[in-house]
Amino acid sequence: MEGKVAFLKAVQREKEILFGGFTSTITAKLKEQTWEKIRLELEQDHHQLGATKSWKMLRDSTWQNYRRAAMEKRDRAKISGADGGVRYSEIDNLVLAILDKESSVVNGQHLRDVGTGERRKLEAQCQAG
Protein backbone atom coordinates (compact mmCIF):
# COMPACT_ATOMS: atom_id res chain seq x y z
CA MET A 1 0.00 0.00 0.00
CA GLU A 2 2.86 2.36 0.84
CA GLY A 3 4.25 2.13 -2.71
CA LYS A 4 0.84 2.87 -4.22
CA VAL A 5 0.44 5.96 -2.06
CA ALA A 6 3.97 7.12 -2.88
CA PHE A 7 3.24 6.64 -6.59
CA LEU A 8 -0.01 8.59 -6.46
CA LYS A 9 1.51 11.41 -4.38
CA ALA A 10 4.27 11.73 -6.98
CA VAL A 11 1.67 11.78 -9.77
CA GLN A 12 -0.27 14.43 -7.85
CA ARG A 13 2.87 16.53 -7.43
CA GLU A 14 3.62 16.32 -11.18
CA LYS A 15 0.04 16.36 -12.50
CA GLU A 16 0.38 19.69 -14.31
CA ILE A 17 3.10 18.22 -16.49
CA LEU A 18 1.71 14.69 -16.78
CA PHE A 19 -1.86 15.67 -17.64
CA GLY A 20 -1.55 19.24 -18.83
CA GLY A 21 -1.91 20.19 -22.45
CA PHE A 22 1.11 20.39 -24.70
CA THR A 23 2.83 23.78 -24.83
CA SER A 24 6.23 25.07 -25.88
CA THR A 25 7.56 23.90 -22.50
CA ILE A 26 5.35 20.87 -21.81
CA THR A 27 6.33 18.41 -24.51
CA ALA A 28 5.81 14.68 -25.00
CA LYS A 29 9.48 14.21 -24.07
CA LEU A 30 9.02 16.13 -20.80
CA LYS A 31 5.97 14.03 -19.94
CA GLU A 32 7.96 10.82 -20.58
CA GLN A 33 10.87 12.11 -18.50
CA THR A 34 8.49 12.98 -15.66
CA TRP A 35 6.97 9.48 -15.65
CA GLU A 36 10.50 8.03 -15.60
CA LYS A 37 11.45 10.40 -12.76
CA ILE A 38 8.51 9.06 -10.74
CA ARG A 39 9.56 5.48 -11.50
CA LEU A 40 13.12 6.19 -10.38
CA GLU A 41 11.90 7.81 -7.15
CA LEU A 42 9.84 4.72 -6.38
CA GLU A 43 12.79 2.46 -7.16
CA GLN A 44 15.16 4.52 -5.00
CA ASP A 45 12.69 4.34 -2.12
CA HIS A 46 12.55 0.55 -2.58
CA HIS A 47 8.94 0.43 -3.70
CA GLN A 48 8.16 -2.57 -5.87
CA LEU A 49 6.26 -0.46 -8.42
CA GLY A 50 9.44 1.36 -9.40
CA ALA A 51 11.57 -1.76 -9.54
CA THR A 52 9.20 -3.97 -11.52
CA LYS A 53 7.45 -1.61 -13.93
CA SER A 54 8.62 0.65 -16.71
CA TRP A 55 7.45 4.25 -16.83
CA LYS A 56 5.13 3.24 -19.69
CA MET A 57 3.55 0.53 -17.54
CA LEU A 58 3.09 3.03 -14.70
CA ARG A 59 1.41 5.46 -17.09
CA ASP A 60 -0.60 3.07 -19.26
CA SER A 61 -1.52 0.37 -16.77
CA THR A 62 -0.97 1.26 -13.12
CA TRP A 63 -2.33 4.82 -13.28
CA GLN A 64 -5.20 3.80 -15.56
CA ASN A 65 -6.23 0.95 -13.23
CA TYR A 66 -6.29 3.23 -10.17
CA ARG A 67 -8.15 5.89 -12.14
CA ARG A 68 -10.71 3.42 -13.47
CA ALA A 69 -11.40 1.94 -10.02
CA ALA A 70 -11.88 5.37 -8.42
CA MET A 71 -14.15 6.54 -11.23
CA GLU A 72 -16.26 3.37 -10.99
CA LYS A 73 -16.79 4.08 -7.28
CA ARG A 74 -17.62 7.70 -8.09
CA ASP A 75 -20.13 6.56 -10.72
CA ARG A 76 -21.77 4.16 -8.25
CA ALA A 77 -22.08 7.00 -5.75
CA LYS A 78 -23.77 9.18 -8.38
CA ILE A 79 -26.23 6.41 -9.28
CA SER A 80 -27.16 5.87 -5.65
CA GLY A 81 -27.56 9.62 -5.23
CA ALA A 82 -25.14 10.09 -2.36
CA ASP A 83 -21.53 9.41 -1.48
CA GLY A 84 -22.61 7.83 1.80
CA GLY A 85 -23.03 4.33 0.36
CA VAL A 86 -19.57 4.26 -1.22
CA ARG A 87 -16.40 4.03 0.82
CA TYR A 88 -13.41 5.65 -0.79
CA SER A 89 -9.99 4.24 0.03
CA GLU A 90 -6.90 6.38 0.48
CA ILE A 91 -5.99 5.39 -3.08
CA ASP A 92 -9.39 6.50 -4.41
CA ASN A 93 -9.14 9.84 -2.61
CA LEU A 94 -5.68 10.48 -4.02
CA VAL A 95 -6.86 9.64 -7.55
CA LEU A 96 -9.89 11.92 -7.22
CA ALA A 97 -7.63 14.69 -5.89
CA ILE A 98 -5.33 14.23 -8.88
CA LEU A 99 -8.26 14.40 -11.27
CA ASP A 100 -9.74 17.26 -9.21
CA LYS A 101 -13.12 16.31 -7.80
CA GLU A 102 -14.73 19.22 -9.63
CA SER A 103 -13.28 18.43 -13.05
CA SER A 104 -15.31 17.29 -16.02
CA VAL A 105 -13.47 13.96 -15.97
CA VAL A 106 -14.82 13.23 -12.49
CA ASN A 107 -18.23 14.83 -12.86
CA GLY A 108 -18.99 13.74 -16.41
CA GLN A 109 -19.35 17.14 -18.05
CA HIS A 110 -19.96 16.64 -21.74
CA LEU A 111 -17.75 18.39 -24.26
CA ARG A 112 -20.75 19.78 -26.13
CA ASP A 113 -21.69 21.70 -22.97
CA VAL A 114 -18.62 23.93 -23.04
CA GLY A 115 -17.08 26.54 -25.32
CA THR A 116 -14.39 25.80 -27.89
CA GLY A 117 -11.41 26.83 -25.74
CA GLU A 118 -12.65 24.84 -22.78
CA ARG A 119 -13.46 21.90 -25.07
CA ARG A 120 -9.85 21.74 -26.29
CA LYS A 121 -8.60 21.81 -22.72
CA LEU A 122 -10.99 19.01 -21.71
CA GLU A 123 -10.08 16.92 -24.74
CA ALA A 124 -6.39 17.28 -23.85
CA GLN A 125 -7.12 16.24 -20.26
CA CYS A 126 -9.07 13.20 -21.42
CA GLN A 127 -6.31 12.14 -23.80
CA ALA A 128 -3.63 12.66 -21.17
CA GLY A 129 -5.65 11.00 -18.38
Protein Blocks (a to p, Z undefined) as FASTA:
>chain_A
ZZmmmmmmmmmmmmmmmmmccdfklcfklmmmmmmmmmmmmmmnopaklmmpcfklmmmm
mmmmmmmmmmmmmmmmmmnopaklpccdfklmmmmmmnopmbmklnopafklpcfklmmm
mmmmmmmZZ
